[in-house]
Amino acid sequence: MNTAEAYETNEFADSQTSEMLRVKDLHAFYGESHILHGVNFDVKRGELVTLLGRNGAGRSTTLKSIMNMVGRRTGSIVINGNETLRMKPHHIPRLGIGYCPEERGIFASLDVHENLLLPPTVRSGGMSLDEIYSMFPNLYERRKSQGTRLSGGEQQMLAMARILRTGARLLLLDEITEGLAPVIVQKLGEVLMQLKERGMTIVLVEQNFRFAAPLADRHFVMDHGQIVEEISAAQLPSRREHLNTMLGV
Amino acid sequence: MTMIFGVPLAVFMGQLTLGLVNGAFYALLSLGLAVIFGLLKIVNFAHGAQYMLGAFAALLGFRYLGINYWLALILVPLVVGGFGMLMERFLLRRIAHLDHLYGLLLTFGLALIFEGTLVNFFGVSGARYATPEVLQGGLNLGFMFLPTYRAWVLVAALAMCLFTWFMIERTRLGAYLRAGTENSELMQAFGVNVPLLITLTYGFGVALAAFAGVLAAPLYPVSPTMGSSLLIVVFAVVVIGGMGSIMGAILTGLGMGVIEGLTKVYYPEASNTVIFLVMILVLMLRPAGLFGKEA
């Protein structure tokens, strides 16, 4: 099969399956330590789901495993109809995935503009620089600053903004509200709503349940490297009490 | 006769030029070392041998294939750089996940193999490589005699340094390199083929050393050991400049060459050790180096 055909088949798969991501019996290891113990969940196209849980439950590791950034993985991760368990790390984002790491990963040796332009385009149809700068006006004002000179909130905006340029359709966002002022958290919530309206599929790892609750379609609760519960947005009000005890908030 | 601190101007200027030329070599070589260390995190002990291979490739290319100096200046860095890429792909990559000391040991071993092999065939005495005709002779500037070839080496080496600076600081590929130096795992998660970037970077660093080797061929005797003595000084230059900045490597290289040259004028006994004295001072006062980022 030549590349053009492969691409078309891929596009075909895009429009046919409503499933963007399916993780099945995923185990992940860092050296000798076994972190994920059979994670199962799925994300439909255009959905926003959260991975909730206490620290160390395996939420960040789940995202890293999807990106093939951990030591060893077994099980199955299907993205857009493609099994990715054997794929090289740099091929996975090219399926249309944008990853925003917990530590934000802003590069000190690059200015804001360079940071923004850094991730290569993975798909057509990404947001243009103008669109991004109008979504995040602060970044435009500070485009000549060194990346790590920005405030925490601005760095978080930058870490999000740079994966919107690439044309990624599935966003994996790790703790984007951590340590940020309420007004910035609110701004991030607005951004996520806009992205959802654009048809993006989003997996959100979050501690701030009050931030995530009104945005998400479904919540997956993780504990000890497994998904222990799935709660839909409709079920949420009746389960709130129960969730609070589980998450220890 | 004009004197500068008791030394005739011509002598002073002569040593200054010599110092700048040596400094240009230090700059080219420490630049390559810094670029390689940044992304691969290994100290490339084969750098001196790769510089020597550049000079030898120019010599043998001329002797057996009739490749002239100008062609060698382009071809040799490509060939030796390509050879470097093979080294990275098939040897260094296999031990990339181990402690970086293994990389140092491997490159040191390879340097010994290259040198030993060439000593076996060509001996250690060194051969002469003719200066290209247009660059022979010199200019009489009135206050000093400037050998044309040395002036050319200075210009060519500085042009290559600036080209490298431009590539790394002002282009997209350079941004990948800088970002990869900081966090290669995240670059991978953006879809950048980091293993390929590493191979290209190593090849580029080696090509810089080979370029310096070709420039050096008409200046110094071409011998298998010409690189190893130079490399120790270059390491000292890298320590003085620090690993952080490209421009820092260039400026430190030139500066150390000048300091060495002037020491030859005023206190020749110390000219071989002055760089190491500076190194000790810098390590005591600014351990990350003059341009390095404090950890």
Boltz contact constraints between the chains, C-beta under 6 A:
constraints:
  - contact:
      token1: [A, 67]
      token2: [B, 189]
      max_distance: 6.0
  - contact:
      token1: [A, 89]
      token2: [B, 188]
      max_distance: 6.0
  - contact:
      token1: [A, 90]
      token2: [B, 188]
      max_distance: 6.0
  - contact:
      token1: [A, 90]
      token2: [B, 191]
      max_distance: 6.0
  - contact:
      token1: [A, 90]
      token2: [B, 192]
      max_distance: 6.0
  - contact:
      token1: [A, 90]
      token2: [B, 193]
      max_distance: 6.0
  - contact:
      token1: [A, 93]
      token2: [B, 190]
      max_distance: 6.0
  - contact:
      token1: [A, 93]
      token2: [B, 191]
      max_distance: 6.0
  - contact:
      token1: [A, 94]
      token2: [B, 191]
      max_distance: 6.0
  - contact:
      token1: [A, 99]
      token2: [B, 189]
      max_distance: 6.0
  - contact:
      token1: [A, 105]
      token2: [B, 183]
      max_distance: 6.0
  - contact:
      token1: [A, 105]
      token2: [B, 186]
      max_distance: 6.0
  - contact:
      token1: [A, 107]
      token2: [B, 179]
      max_distance: 6.0
  - contact:
      token1: [A, 107]
      token2: [B, 182]
      max_distance: 6.0
  - contact:
      token1: [A, 109]
      token2: [B, 178]
      max_distance: 6.0
  - contact:
      token1: [A, 110]
      token2: [B, 175]
      max_distance: 6.0
  - contact:
      token1: [A, 114]
      token2: [B, 175]
      max_distance: 6.0
  - contact:
      token1: [A, 118]
      token2: [B, 175]
      max_distance: 6.0
  - contact:
      token1: [A, 118]
      token2: [B, 179]
      max_distance: 6.0
  - contact:
      token1: [A, 119]
      token2: [B, 190]
      max_distance: 6.0
  - contact:
      token1: [A, 120]
      token2: [B, 191]
      max_distance: 6.0
  - contact:
      token1: [A, 122]
      token2: [B, 191]
      max_distance: 6.0
